[in-house]
């Protein structure tokens, strides 16, 4: 039996119960929240194009995005335990698709005629463009990878990030689809510029005129966008038999305010073949930023009823921005009866703080000490360490 935190049709949060076996076998007629939990781990992602007249056109369906890593906490440790196989059959297998269809129809024999299971396919871009933008810089070259000097000298205005491949519309028999994907240039660290490379490819033997639109959005944990950080559209020419690399930089100053209350950046690229307008391609990816590191260390032996000491160390990762409204919140069950909040003076760029503090444990055993940092540029940056408290 499993209990999930759910948002029910009655607009009230509730917990299951739901039989795990019912989820595995698609028995969505079981009580109480089985249909909802089944959709949480098996839903297909359908991509729609909303046109200027607000009409919608279905582009593609991704059957494997949802429910790839279902986890729980391991017994006796804080490690992750993968329990995906308890909830669904192997992604993409005939059994998994049959269960999905059965959950919809209660008929295993019904053919899957109306599914569009194609993957995204995206277009590429060639020409150079010297335009610059305060928020995002995009650099383009043909052929091989760019040097760092080229990355700094040639910049364009757009935003981007890693994505999948997809296509829509009936492609001309002689015109192969356009493929695109994003690659990380550097790990996406919060406090630093996000740098990506968009790779565009096509086996077409003819020149293709394309309309390219790239956008970057700030996303909440539930997948709802809260802010468009940037949107750009332009026309491009895709040359036959050539690969194109587009270097994309999203400056920290462009995204940090939006990310104070969000969890990820979604970068989308929508491409339309101008000669065949029904041929559209979409690529998108969610970028989860890596928070700056907090070092939390216990400096003294911990024993019930005796004073223990610990230290929090944090480095301002930004080059030019001072961190204001800085607080460090400390907590720990069995270690502190109440949260302790330290207000820290403004922290200059590339400067480090060291906060030493004491606490008196009141319970023995393995306890978790937690430090949480909030400031003008970051929210809820956390670190933890295990404290072995002696009786």
HELIX and SHEET records of a PDB file:
HELIX    1   1 UNK A   20  UNK A   25  1                                   6    
HELIX    2   2 UNK A   34  UNK A   42  1                                   9    
HELIX    3   3 UNK A   84  UNK A   87  1                                   4    
HELIX    4   4 UNK A   94  UNK A  105  1                                  12    
HELIX    5   5 UNK A  148  UNK A  153  1                                   6    
HELIX    6   6 UNK A  252  UNK A  255  1                                   4    
HELIX    7   7 UNK A  258  UNK A  260  5                                   3    
SHEET    1   A 2 UNK A   5  UNK A   7  0                                        
SHEET    2   A 2 UNK A  13  UNK A  15 -1                                        
SHEET    1   B 2 UNK A  45  UNK A  50  0                                        
SHEET    2   B 2 UNK A  56  UNK A  62 -1                                        
SHEET    1   C 2 UNK A  71  UNK A  73  0                                        
SHEET    2   C 2 UNK A  80  UNK A  82 -1                                        
SHEET    1   D 4 UNK A 136  UNK A 142  0                                        
SHEET    2   D 4 UNK A 244  UNK A 250 -1                                        
SHEET    3   D 4 UNK A 194  UNK A 202 -1                                        
SHEET    4   D 4 UNK A 178  UNK A 184 -1                                        
SHEET    1   E 5 UNK A 167  UNK A 168  0                                        
SHEET    2   E 5 UNK A 280  UNK A 287 -1                                        
SHEET    3   E 5 UNK A 264  UNK A 273 -1                                        
SHEET    4   E 5 UNK A 208  UNK A 219 -1                                        
SHEET    5   E 5 UNK A 225  UNK A 238 -1                                        
SHEET    1   F 3 UNK A 294  UNK A 298  0                                        
SHEET    2   F 3 UNK A 307  UNK A 315 -1                                        
SHEET    3   F 3 UNK A 352  UNK A 360 -1                                        
SHEET    1   G 4 UNK A 340  UNK A 344  0                                        
SHEET    2   G 4 UNK A 326  UNK A 331 -1                                        
SHEET    3   G 4 UNK A 365  UNK A 374 -1                                        
SHEET    4   G 4 UNK A 381  UNK A 389 -1                                        
END                                                                             
